[in-house]
Structures are given as C-alpha cells and as structure tokens.
C-alpha cells in the first residue's frame, strides 16, 4: 500500500507505507550468535519485534537424564557459563534435598563465597559487554580486568576460572588453602577500585545516560506475568531475591541489602547490578570473617565422591569412588524442586528419582529463558538503537535458553 505526500495542494511522491522488515541477529555481534530478532520498522521506530531463541541446541535436560547424578555437573557449568559455580551449587542443593542431606557448615560458607564471586563476575560481564556495544571500549576493559580479579578468587578455590567442577553432592571436592581469605580480600579490593573507575567513566557520560535512561521500560505487573526475575525485576521495584525470601545455605545469617529501582529502565538495571556487586563483596567479607573449621563434605562413601588426593592414598576411598562412579548414588524415589538466586534470576532444578543412579527427569528453570520473553514488549514502540542496551541489560545467556 502506498500513501501520497501532498505539498502545496499537489501530489509529489508516492511513499511505501509498509513496515520495513529487518533481521537483527543471530550473526549480529550484539546478539551473541544465539538470538534472532525480527523487527518491523516505521522509519527508526519499532512497530513489532519477534524474538527467536533456539539457535543453540545441546539437549541439556536430556543429556542430564542420560547419565548419573554426578555426570550432570559439567552440563550445569555450561548452562550459564559466566557464573557456573551458582549453577553447580543450585543443582547440588536440589540433589541434597532429594537425598535428604545436610552439608557441613564450612562447606556452606565456602559455597556462598563461590556463588557471590561468580555473581560479581556475571554482573561485570553484563555491564562491560553493554558498555562495549554502546561504544565505550575503555570502560569495557575496566570491567574485564575487575572480572579477572573475581575469577582469581574462584581459581584459588578450585583451580579453574570458567568451567569450575568444584561442587559435589554432599560437599566440595577439596578445602581451600590457609592463605585463601587474605587473597580473597585483596581481590575484592581490586574489584572495588576498578568498579569505581568503570562507573565514573560511564555515569558521567551524557551519551551513555541518554542511551540508557527511559529505554526498555516495562511495568512490574507485566514483568511478573512474563516470569521475569533477577535484576531486571528488581530494577522495576520488586524486591524478589531468593537469598532473602527463601534463604538457603547461610544467607539468613548474613547482613545484606536487596537493591531495587524505580523506573525499571535500562539505567535502573545497570545501577541495580553495580550495587549488587558491592553487596556480594559485602557478603563474601562476612563469610571470610566467620569461616569455621571442619570438613567440607559429608562422611558417606555411598554418596560422596571423594577427592583425588584421598583416592590415591586410601583403598577405602578408591573402592568408594569405584562404586559411586559405576553405579551412581541412589536416592529414594520421589521428586524435588530447589531454586537459588542465579546471576540473571531464579535458577531452579526439578528432579524426579525412581531409586536408581540416574534421574528420570531433570528440568532446569533457567532465568534467561523466561527473561528474554519480555524483550519484544520492551522494545516495541522504541527506536531501533534502543534494542542493543535493552538486550544487554536483560543479560541473556545462550546456554540458559537451550531447550
């Protein structure tokens, strides 16, 4: 359909009135290779947006059901590859609920430290990537350097930075070195110093503020209806945080704030994440100050996978590992659901057991899959340029959208 432009009482030109269709992604660098957004544009204004996930197919849940309970841990690493330790802890807690286990206190404190260090790395990745994709390359370098310090904490705990393989059902693979608390405090100080420089570069920049303020807005009731959780929901003023509302591990003993926003725009999401980094560091400091002694895993060779140091030196541990690896730990029949506060929102695992060493069903409630549903509603009616900061502030992780 065409429309006529009238100028001084005469027809000048016929212009097309159909919307321009534009495909943004999956090869666009800002969509991470796993998302395609079909846009209908009226000039620079977005009439309609259709978000297509599903460009990453690994069969996460079916892979989990094809192996034993311990064999799921490497898959959870790849679910959110930016903060894998939280995924490991969440899955282990679901298994421990199924087995009706309680881990030692030192293990619980170390799990909180690992989770919060992972959350810091997750938020820094999100904030740094957003600044890079808006043209602020220098700020991105500050965020990446700060993330390296957070990963140094995880490296000191388990010897790995991305795919961690540290958490076990019933505990951890091994204890930390006596020098760990001092190293962790030093690295947290580095994160705080670099974060301040990062924020000073961006929050005083008028271009960055104009790209973020008033963009990507969606009211809290609609976010809740779409299943959105995490910093995106908290930025809209809803203080939904499982560490406070349904405490697990030792979060009920820690003093921390749940930051919330007001407008629910991209700037609020940015500020909520920056404050959550500070709150995570605050929690780690408290855990380091209260870190008790004792073991880091349960004393049950039928469930606990022993550390390699024990296996190489004791026949009993070698036999225990052989039984666990070949047959798997066998929980009682039943079903459980357990959720933790992931880097992007509520991360839950639903497990069904028939009494054998393999789960009958392993279902992951991954937050990015739910959060990305809101993207189309956030960008419709806005400008084309607003898609990039909005998509970045949702912090979609491709592994969590794998179905």
Secondary structure, DSSP 8 states (H G I E B T S, - for coil): -EEEEEETTEEEEEEE-S-EEEEE-SSSGGGTTT-EEEEEEETTEEEEEEEE-------HHHHHHHSBGGGGHHHHHHHTTTSHHHHHHHHHHHHHHHHT----HHHHHHHHHHHHHHHHHHHHHHHHHHHHHTT-HHHHHHHHHHHHHHHHHHHHHHS-SSS---EETTEESS---TTHHHHHHHHHHHHHHHHHHHHHHHHT-HHHHHHHTT-S---HHHHHHTT--THHHHTTT----HHHHS--TTGGGS-------SS-SHHHHHHHHHHHHHHHHHHHHHHHHH---S-SB-S-TTT----HHHHTT-HHHHHHHHHHHHH-----SEEEEEEEE-SSSEEEEEEEE-SSSB-SEEEEE-HHHHHGGGHHHHHTTSBTTHHHHHHHHHT--GGGG--
